[in-house]
């Protein structure tokens, strides 16, 4: 599992406006209004 700073940097690098995280769920980002799973 990645650390929060690593996830945040990854999201910023992809141009995400949001990073969604919840216990037991795959982290997701919003890019251009679309939700995408982070398969990392």
PDB file of N, CA, C, O and CB in Angstrom:
ATOM      1  N   UNK A   1       0.851  -1.188   0.000  1.00  0.00           N
ATOM      2  CA  UNK A   1       0.000   0.000   0.000  1.00  0.00           C
ATOM      3  C   UNK A   1       0.889   1.242   0.000  1.00  0.00           C
ATOM      4  O   UNK A   1       1.895   1.311   0.706  1.00  0.00           O
ATOM      5  CB  UNK A   1      -0.964   0.004   1.231  1.00  0.00           C
ATOM      6  N   UNK A   2       0.502   2.184  -0.783  1.00  0.00           N
ATOM      7  CA  UNK A   2       1.228   3.451  -0.872  1.00  0.00           C
ATOM      8  C   UNK A   2       0.904   4.337   0.324  1.00  0.00           C
ATOM      9  O   UNK A   2      -0.135   4.181   0.966  1.00  0.00           O
ATOM     10  CB  UNK A   2       0.888   4.181  -2.183  1.00  0.00           C
ATOM     11  N   UNK A   3       1.799   5.260   0.611  1.00  0.00           N
ATOM     12  CA  UNK A   3       1.548   6.233   1.673  1.00  0.00           C
ATOM     13  C   UNK A   3       0.680   7.359   1.125  1.00  0.00           C
ATOM     14  O   UNK A   3       0.551   7.522  -0.089  1.00  0.00           O
ATOM     15  CB  UNK A   3       2.883   6.794   2.245  1.00  0.00           C
ATOM     16  N   UNK A   4       0.087   8.134   2.028  1.00  0.00           N
ATOM     17  CA  UNK A   4      -0.757   9.249   1.593  1.00  0.00           C
ATOM     18  C   UNK A   4       0.016  10.233   0.716  1.00  0.00           C
ATOM     19  O   UNK A   4      -0.489  10.619  -0.338  1.00  0.00           O
ATOM     20  CB  UNK A   4      -1.334   9.977   2.807  1.00  0.00           C
ATOM     21  N   UNK A   5       1.231  10.658   1.112  1.00  0.00           N
ATOM     22  CA  UNK A   5       1.956  11.586   0.226  1.00  0.00           C
ATOM     23  C   UNK A   5       2.208  11.003  -1.167  1.00  0.00           C
ATOM     24  O   UNK A   5       2.171  11.737  -2.154  1.00  0.00           O
ATOM     25  CB  UNK A   5       3.285  11.971   0.858  1.00  0.00           C
ATOM     26  N   UNK A   6       2.463   9.699  -1.260  1.00  0.00           N
ATOM     27  CA  UNK A   6       2.672   9.072  -2.567  1.00  0.00           C
ATOM     28  C   UNK A   6       1.389   9.096  -3.397  1.00  0.00           C
ATOM     29  O   UNK A   6       1.424   9.392  -4.591  1.00  0.00           O
ATOM     30  CB  UNK A   6       3.164   7.625  -2.396  1.00  0.00           C
ATOM     31  N   UNK A   7       0.252   8.783  -2.759  1.00  0.00           N
ATOM     32  CA  UNK A   7      -1.035   8.823  -3.464  1.00  0.00           C
ATOM     33  C   UNK A   7      -1.362  10.236  -3.928  1.00  0.00           C
ATOM     34  O   UNK A   7      -1.833  10.436  -5.048  1.00  0.00           O
ATOM     35  CB  UNK A   7      -2.160   8.295  -2.560  1.00  0.00           C
ATOM     36  N   UNK A   8      -1.112  11.209  -3.068  1.00  0.00           N
ATOM     37  CA  UNK A   8      -1.404  12.600  -3.405  1.00  0.00           C
ATOM     38  C   UNK A   8      -0.545  13.073  -4.575  1.00  0.00           C
ATOM     39  O   UNK A   8      -1.048  13.729  -5.487  1.00  0.00           O
ATOM     40  CB  UNK A   8      -1.178  13.502  -2.188  1.00  0.00           C
ATOM     41  N   UNK A   9       0.742  12.744  -4.556  1.00  0.00           N
ATOM     42  CA  UNK A   9       1.630  13.126  -5.657  1.00  0.00           C
ATOM     43  C   UNK A   9       1.177  12.469  -6.965  1.00  0.00           C
ATOM     44  O   UNK A   9       1.159  13.109  -8.016  1.00  0.00           O
ATOM     45  CB  UNK A   9       3.094  12.732  -5.337  1.00  0.00           C
ATOM     46  N   UNK A  10       0.813  11.193  -6.889  1.00  0.00           N
ATOM     47  CA  UNK A  10       0.333  10.470  -8.064  1.00  0.00           C
ATOM     48  C   UNK A  10      -0.903  11.160  -8.639  1.00  0.00           C
ATOM     49  O   UNK A  10      -1.010  11.345  -9.852  1.00  0.00           O
ATOM     50  CB  UNK A  10       0.014   9.001  -7.708  1.00  0.00           C
ATOM     51  N   UNK A  11      -1.839  11.541  -7.762  1.00  0.00           N
ATOM     52  CA  UNK A  11      -3.069  12.212  -8.195  1.00  0.00           C
ATOM     53  C   UNK A  11      -2.754  13.552  -8.861  1.00  0.00           C
ATOM     54  O   UNK A  11      -3.307  13.872  -9.913  1.00  0.00           O
ATOM     55  CB  UNK A  11      -4.016  12.425  -6.997  1.00  0.00           C
ATOM     56  N   UNK A  12      -1.874  14.323  -8.251  1.00  0.00           N
ATOM     57  CA  UNK A  12      -1.498  15.627  -8.812  1.00  0.00           C
ATOM     58  C   UNK A  12      -0.820  15.443 -10.170  1.00  0.00           C
ATOM     59  O   UNK A  12      -1.108  16.173 -11.118  1.00  0.00           O
ATOM     60  CB  UNK A  12      -0.559  16.392  -7.840  1.00  0.00           C
ATOM     61  N   UNK A  13       0.075  14.471 -10.256  1.00  0.00           N
ATOM     62  CA  UNK A  13       0.779  14.214 -11.519  1.00  0.00           C
ATOM     63  C   UNK A  13      -0.182  13.847 -12.651  1.00  0.00           C
ATOM     64  O   UNK A  13       0.096  14.126 -13.817  1.00  0.00           O
ATOM     65  CB  UNK A  13       1.800  13.095 -11.330  1.00  0.00           C
ATOM     66  N   UNK A  14      -1.312  13.220 -12.309  1.00  0.00           N
ATOM     67  CA  UNK A  14      -2.309  12.844 -13.318  1.00  0.00           C
ATOM     68  C   UNK A  14      -3.326  13.951 -13.586  1.00  0.00           C
ATOM     69  O   UNK A  14      -4.223  13.783 -14.411  1.00  0.00           O
ATOM     70  CB  UNK A  14      -3.036  11.589 -12.881  1.00  0.00           C
ATOM     71  N   UNK A  15      -3.191  15.080 -12.892  1.00  0.00           N
ATOM     72  CA  UNK A  15      -4.100  16.197 -13.102  1.00  0.00           C
ATOM     73  C   UNK A  15      -5.443  16.036 -12.420  1.00  0.00           C
ATOM     74  O   UNK A  15      -6.436  16.612 -12.863  1.00  0.00           O
ATOM     75  CB  UNK A  15      -4.314  16.393 -14.550  1.00  0.00           C
ATOM     76  N   UNK A  16      -5.485  15.254 -11.341  1.00  0.00           N
ATOM     77  CA  UNK A  16      -6.743  15.006 -10.634  1.00  0.00           C
ATOM     78  C   UNK A  16      -7.177  16.229  -9.837  1.00  0.00           C
ATOM     79  O   UNK A  16      -6.351  16.977  -9.313  1.00  0.00           O
ATOM     80  CB  UNK A  16      -6.604  13.797  -9.704  1.00  0.00           C
ATOM     81  N   UNK A  17      -8.488  16.414  -9.758  1.00  0.00           N
ATOM     82  CA  UNK A  17      -9.033  17.487  -8.927  1.00  0.00           C
ATOM     83  C   UNK A  17      -9.411  16.967  -7.547  1.00  0.00           C
ATOM     84  O   UNK A  17      -9.504  17.740  -6.593  1.00  0.00           O
ATOM     85  CB  UNK A  17     -10.254  18.122  -9.603  1.00  0.00           C
ATOM     86  N   UNK A  18      -9.631  15.642  -7.436  1.00  0.00           N
ATOM     87  CA  UNK A  18     -10.035  15.027  -6.168  1.00  0.00           C
ATOM     88  C   UNK A  18      -9.315  13.701  -5.979  1.00  0.00           C
ATOM     89  O   UNK A  18      -8.963  13.018  -6.940  1.00  0.00           O
ATOM     90  CB  UNK A  18     -11.566  14.818  -6.120  1.00  0.00           C
ATOM     91  N   UNK A  19      -9.108  13.357  -4.714  1.00  0.00           N
ATOM     92  CA  UNK A  19      -8.598  12.044  -4.330  1.00  0.00           C
ATOM     93  C   UNK A  19      -9.571  11.494  -3.306  1.00  0.00           C
ATOM     94  O   UNK A  19      -9.757  12.083  -2.241  1.00  0.00           O
ATOM     95  CB  UNK A  19      -7.121  12.118  -3.757  1.00  0.00           C
ATOM     96  N   UNK A  20     -10.197  10.358  -3.624  1.00  0.00           N
ATOM     97  CA  UNK A  20     -11.202   9.751  -2.745  1.00  0.00           C
ATOM     98  C   UNK A  20     -10.621   8.484  -2.133  1.00  0.00           C
ATOM     99  O   UNK A  20     -10.150   7.596  -2.843  1.00  0.00           O
ATOM    100  CB  UNK A  20     -12.521   9.436  -3.523  1.00  0.00           C
ATOM    101  N   UNK A  21     -10.661   8.412  -0.794  1.00  0.00           N
ATOM    102  CA  UNK A  21     -10.152   7.238  -0.095  1.00  0.00           C
ATOM    103  C   UNK A  21     -11.131   6.842   0.993  1.00  0.00           C
ATOM    104  O   UNK A  21     -11.730   7.689   1.655  1.00  0.00           O
ATOM    105  CB  UNK A  21      -8.750   7.507   0.501  1.00  0.00           C
ATOM    106  N   UNK A  22     -11.282   5.532   1.163  1.00  0.00           N
ATOM    107  CA  UNK A  22     -12.143   4.991   2.205  1.00  0.00           C
ATOM    108  C   UNK A  22     -11.566   3.646   2.634  1.00  0.00           C
ATOM    109  O   UNK A  22     -11.068   2.889   1.800  1.00  0.00           O
ATOM    110  CB  UNK A  22     -13.625   4.846   1.709  1.00  0.00           C
ATOM    111  N   UNK A  23     -11.629   3.351   3.910  1.00  0.00           N
ATOM    112  CA  UNK A  23     -11.113   2.094   4.427  1.00  0.00           C
ATOM    113  C   UNK A  23     -11.726   0.910   3.686  1.00  0.00           C
ATOM    114  O   UNK A  23     -12.946   0.819   3.545  1.00  0.00           O
ATOM    115  CB  UNK A  23     -11.389   1.982   5.925  1.00  0.00           C
ATOM    116  N   UNK A  24     -10.878   0.014   3.219  1.00  0.00           N
ATOM    117  CA  UNK A  24     -11.345  -1.185   2.534  1.00  0.00           C
ATOM    118  C   UNK A  24     -11.682  -0.997   1.068  1.00  0.00           C
ATOM    119  O   UNK A  24     -12.097  -1.949   0.406  1.00  0.00           O
ATOM    120  CB  UNK A  24     -12.527  -1.704   3.225  1.00  0.00           C
ATOM    121  N   UNK A  25     -11.511   0.224   0.541  1.00  0.00           N
ATOM    122  CA  UNK A  25     -11.831   0.506  -0.864  1.00  0.00           C
ATOM    123  C   UNK A  25     -10.579   0.928  -1.620  1.00  0.00           C
ATOM    124  O   UNK A  25      -9.623   1.433  -1.033  1.00  0.00           O
ATOM    125  CB  UNK A  25     -12.912   1.603  -0.970  1.00  0.00           C
ATOM    126  N   UNK A  26     -10.601   0.714  -2.923  1.00  0.00           N
ATOM    127  CA  UNK A  26      -9.504   1.154  -3.777  1.00  0.00           C
ATOM    128  C   UNK A  26      -9.553   2.679  -3.880  1.00  0.00           C
ATOM    129  O   UNK A  26     -10.623   3.238  -4.119  1.00  0.00           O
ATOM    130  CB  UNK A  26      -9.587   0.490  -5.195  1.00  0.00           C
ATOM    131  N   UNK A  27      -8.412   3.369  -3.703  1.00  0.00           N
ATOM    132  CA  UNK A  27      -8.407   4.824  -3.863  1.00  0.00           C
ATOM    133  C   UNK A  27      -8.851   5.204  -5.279  1.00  0.00           C
ATOM    134  O   UNK A  27      -8.546   4.506  -6.246  1.00  0.00           O
ATOM    135  CB  UNK A  27      -7.000   5.399  -3.567  1.00  0.00           C
ATOM    136  N   UNK A  28      -9.573   6.317  -5.381  1.00  0.00           N
ATOM    137  CA  UNK A  28     -10.048   6.799  -6.675  1.00  0.00           C
ATOM    138  C   UNK A  28      -9.698   8.272  -6.825  1.00  0.00           C
ATOM    139  O   UNK A  28      -9.585   9.005  -5.842  1.00  0.00           O
ATOM    140  CB  UNK A  28     -11.577   6.581  -6.821  1.00  0.00           C
ATOM    141  N   UNK A  29      -9.529   8.691  -8.076  1.00  0.00           N
ATOM    142  CA  UNK A  29      -9.284  10.100  -8.378  1.00  0.00           C
ATOM    143  C   UNK A  29     -10.324  10.574  -9.382  1.00  0.00           C
ATOM    144  O   UNK A  29     -10.926   9.779 -10.103  1.00  0.00           O
ATOM    145  CB  UNK A  29      -7.841  10.319  -8.929  1.00  0.00           C
ATOM    146  N   UNK A  30     -10.522  11.893  -9.412  1.00  0.00           N
ATOM    147  CA  UNK A  30     -11.413  12.496 -10.409  1.00  0.00           C
ATOM    148  C   UNK A  30     -10.539  13.306 -11.366  1.00  0.00           C
ATOM    149  O   UNK A  30      -9.839  14.234 -10.962  1.00  0.00           O
ATOM    150  CB  UNK A  30     -12.525  13.406  -9.730  1.00  0.00           C
ATOM    151  N   UNK A  31     -10.600  12.930 -12.643  1.00  0.00           N
ATOM    152  CA  UNK A  31      -9.858  13.628 -13.693  1.00  0.00           C
ATOM    153  C   UNK A  31     -10.848  14.005 -14.780  1.00  0.00           C
ATOM    154  O   UNK A  31     -11.538  13.143 -15.325  1.00  0.00           O
ATOM    155  CB  UNK A  31      -8.689  12.746 -14.267  1.00  0.00           C
ATOM    156  N   UNK A  32     -10.918  15.286 -15.095  1.00  0.00           N
ATOM    157  CA  UNK A  32     -11.851  15.785 -16.116  1.00  0.00           C
ATOM    158  C   UNK A  32     -13.285  15.349 -15.833  1.00  0.00           C
ATOM    159  O   UNK A  32     -14.036  15.026 -16.753  1.00  0.00           O
ATOM    160  CB  UNK A  32     -11.429  15.298 -17.503  1.00  0.00           C
ATOM    161  N   UNK A  33     -13.658  15.341 -14.558  1.00  0.00           N
ATOM    162  CA  UNK A  33     -15.023  15.013 -14.165  1.00  0.00           C
ATOM    163  C   UNK A  33     -15.341  13.532 -14.102  1.00  0.00           C
ATOM    164  O   UNK A  33     -16.468  13.157 -13.781  1.00  0.00           O
ATOM    165  CB  UNK A  33     -15.953  15.651 -15.095  1.00  0.00           C
ATOM    166  N   UNK A  34     -14.376  12.689 -14.400  1.00  0.00           N
ATOM    167  CA  UNK A  34     -14.596  11.235 -14.395  1.00  0.00           C
ATOM    168  C   UNK A  34     -13.813  10.582 -13.263  1.00  0.00           C
ATOM    169  O   UNK A  34     -12.660  10.929 -13.004  1.00  0.00           O
ATOM    170  CB  UNK A  34     -14.189  10.615 -15.752  1.00  0.00           C
ATOM    171  N   UNK A  35     -14.457   9.637 -12.600  1.00  0.00           N
ATOM    172  CA  UNK A  35     -13.816   8.892 -11.522  1.00  0.00           C
ATOM    173  C   UNK A  35     -13.003   7.741 -12.111  1.00  0.00           C
ATOM    174  O   UNK A  35     -13.456   7.037 -13.014  1.00  0.00           O
ATOM    175  CB  UNK A  35     -14.870   8.360 -10.515  1.00  0.00           C
ATOM    176  N   UNK A  36     -11.785   7.568 -11.575  1.00  0.00           N
ATOM    177  CA  UNK A  36     -10.906   6.495 -12.033  1.00  0.00           C
ATOM    178  C   UNK A  36     -10.297   5.804 -10.820  1.00  0.00           C
ATOM    179  O   UNK A  36      -9.871   6.462  -9.871  1.00  0.00           O
ATOM    180  CB  UNK A  36      -9.793   7.044 -12.975  1.00  0.00           C
ATOM    181  N   UNK A  37     -10.259   4.468 -10.856  1.00  0.00           N
ATOM    182  CA  UNK A  37      -9.615   3.701  -9.793  1.00  0.00           C
ATOM    183  C   UNK A  37      -8.104   3.814  -9.947  1.00  0.00           C
ATOM    184  O   UNK A  37      -7.579   3.813 -11.060  1.00  0.00           O
ATOM    185  CB  UNK A  37     -10.066   2.212  -9.823  1.00  0.00           C
ATOM    186  N   UNK A  38      -7.415   3.910  -8.816  1.00  0.00           N
ATOM    187  CA  UNK A  38      -5.959   3.901  -8.835  1.00  0.00           C
ATOM    188  C   UNK A  38      -5.496   2.460  -8.665  1.00  0.00           C
ATOM    189  O   UNK A  38      -5.534   1.922  -7.559  1.00  0.00           O
ATOM    190  CB  UNK A  38      -5.366   4.825  -7.718  1.00  0.00           C
ATOM    191  N   UNK A  39      -5.069   1.850  -9.728  1.00  0.00           N
ATOM    192  CA  UNK A  39      -4.581   0.468  -9.675  1.00  0.00           C
ATOM    193  C   UNK A  39      -3.074   0.480  -9.464  1.00  0.00           C
ATOM    194  O   UNK A  39      -2.288   0.169 -10.360  1.00  0.00           O
ATOM    195  CB  UNK A  39      -4.949  -0.310 -10.977  1.00  0.00           C
ATOM    196  N   UNK A  40      -2.706   0.850  -8.252  1.00  0.00           N
ATOM    197  CA  UNK A  40      -1.273   0.928  -7.929  1.00  0.00           C
ATOM    198  C   UNK A  40      -0.949   0.044  -6.762  1.00  0.00           C
ATOM    199  O   UNK A  40       0.206  -0.025  -6.342  1.00  0.00           O
ATOM    200  CB  UNK A  40      -0.853   2.363  -7.623  1.00  0.00           C
TER     201      UNK A  40
END
